[in-house]
Amino acid sequence: MMKGPRSRQSLFDAVGGLPTLEKVHRIFYDKIYAHPWIGQFFKGHDQRAIELRQTQFMGEKFGGPVKYPGMELELAHRRMYITPELFSLRQKLLRESLEEAGVAPELVGRWLRIDAAFRKDIVNESLEDFETIDLKYERPLVIPNPADTQH
C-alpha cells in the first residue's frame, strides 16, 4: 500500500502552540522596547497589547486556530519609515528571542522565513519612496538610527 505525501505539521503545532508564541513574543518585545532605536517606534503603545496582536497574527499565519482581528500589515505600518536596516535588526532580535525561548533550530528557520515574507509589506527601500505615500491625516514616523548621529 502506497502512502500519500507526508502532511507537514503546522508550525503552530510544531513550536508548541500559543504558550510558545506568547513566550517568544514576551522575550522579543522586551528586547524591542529596550532597544534605543526600534523601541522608539513603540513609545506610547502598551507592550502587552502589541505582544497579543503579534501572537494572534503569527498564530494565524502558522496554521493555528487563532484569528488575527487587527488591520492589514501594510495599513498598520504605512506611516512608519521602516528601513531595510531596521527590518534586519528586528529579525536579529527575533532570532535571539526564538533561541532564548528554546525553539528548535529547524523551527527557528521556518519561523524566520514566514516572518521575512512580510518584509515587502512594511519596508521602505528609501526615504524618497516613503515620502510618496499618501498618509492623508496621519503623521509620518521617521526615526533616525541613534548610532548614525553619534560621533
C-alpha positions in Angstrom: 0.0 0.0 0.0 1.5 3.3 -1.0 1.2 6.3 1.3 0.5 9.8 0.0 2.8 12.7 0.7 3.5 13.1 4.3 1.5 16.0 5.6 3.7 18.6 7.3 2.8 19.6 10.8 1.7 23.2 11.1 4.4 25.5 12.6 1.9 26.5 15.2 1.7 22.9 16.5 5.4 22.2 15.9 6.6 25.0 18.1 4.1 24.2 20.9 1.1 26.4 20.2 0.1 29.6 22.0 2.3 29.1 25.1 5.4 29.2 22.9 4.3 32.1 20.8 3.4 34.1 23.9 6.8 33.3 25.5 8.7 34.2 22.3 6.8 37.5 21.9 7.3 38.4 25.5 11.1 38.0 25.2 11.1 39.7 21.8 9.1 42.7 22.8 11.2 43.1 26.0 14.2 43.4 23.6 12.3 45.7 21.2 11.0 48.1 23.9 14.5 48.3 25.4 16.3 49.0 22.1 17.4 52.7 21.7 16.2 52.8 18.0 13.5 50.3 17.3 12.0 50.9 20.7 11.1 54.5 19.7 8.5 53.2 17.2 6.6 51.7 20.2 6.5 54.7 22.5 3.0 55.2 23.9 1.9 51.7 22.9 1.1 49.1 25.5 3.6 46.3 25.2 1.2 43.5 26.3 -1.3 44.6 23.7 1.4 44.6 21.0 2.5 41.1 22.1 -1.0 39.9 21.9 -1.6 41.2 18.4 1.7 39.7 17.2 0.8 36.4 18.8 -2.6 36.4 17.1 -1.1 37.4 13.8 1.7 34.8 13.7 -0.6 32.1 15.3 -3.0 32.5 12.3 -0.1 32.6 9.8 1.5 29.5 11.4 -1.7 27.5 10.8 -3.2 27.6 14.3 -6.8 28.0 15.4 -6.1 31.7 16.1 -7.7 34.6 14.4 -6.0 38.0 14.0 -8.5 40.8 14.4 -6.1 43.6 13.6 -5.7 45.7 10.5 -3.6 44.6 7.5 0.1 44.9 8.0 0.7 47.4 5.2 -2.0 49.7 6.7 -0.8 49.3 10.3 2.8 50.2 9.3 2.4 52.7 6.4 3.1 55.8 8.4 6.4 54.3 9.7 9.6 54.7 7.8 10.9 51.2 8.2 14.3 50.8 6.5 15.9 47.5 5.4 18.4 48.1 8.2 15.6 48.4 10.8 14.0 45.2 9.5 17.3 43.3 9.7 17.7 44.5 13.3 14.2 43.3 14.0 15.0 39.9 12.5 18.2 39.6 14.6 16.2 40.4 17.8 13.6 37.8 16.8 16.2 35.1 16.2 17.8 35.8 19.6 14.3 35.6 21.2 13.5 32.3 19.5 16.8 30.8 20.6 16.3 32.1 24.2 12.8 30.7 24.3 14.3 27.3 23.4 12.6 26.9 19.9 14.3 24.1 18.0 16.8 25.3 15.4 14.9 23.8 12.4 11.8 25.6 13.6 13.6 28.9 14.1 14.4 28.8 10.4 10.8 28.2 9.4 9.6 30.9 11.8 12.1 33.5 10.4 11.2 32.6 6.8 7.5 33.2 7.4 8.2 36.4 9.3 10.5 37.6 6.5 7.8 37.1 3.9 6.0 40.2 5.3 9.1 42.4 4.6 7.6 43.7 1.4 4.5 45.0 3.2 6.3 47.1 5.7 9.8 48.1 4.5 10.6 51.2 2.5 13.7 50.9 0.4 14.3 54.7 0.6 13.1 57.9 2.2 12.1 59.1 -1.3 9.8 56.1 -1.7 8.3 56.6 1.7 7.6 60.3 1.0 5.4 59.3 -1.9 2.9 57.5 0.3 -0.3 59.5 0.7 -0.8 59.5 4.5 -3.7 61.9 4.4 -4.1 63.0 8.0 -1.5 60.6 9.6 1.8 62.0 10.8 4.8 60.2 9.3 7.1 58.5 11.8 10.7 58.7 10.8 13.2 57.9 13.5 16.9 58.0 12.6 19.2 55.4 13.9 20.8 57.0 17.0 24.1 55.3 16.1 24.3 57.4 12.9 24.0 60.6 14.9 26.7 59.8 17.5 30.4 60.8 16.8 
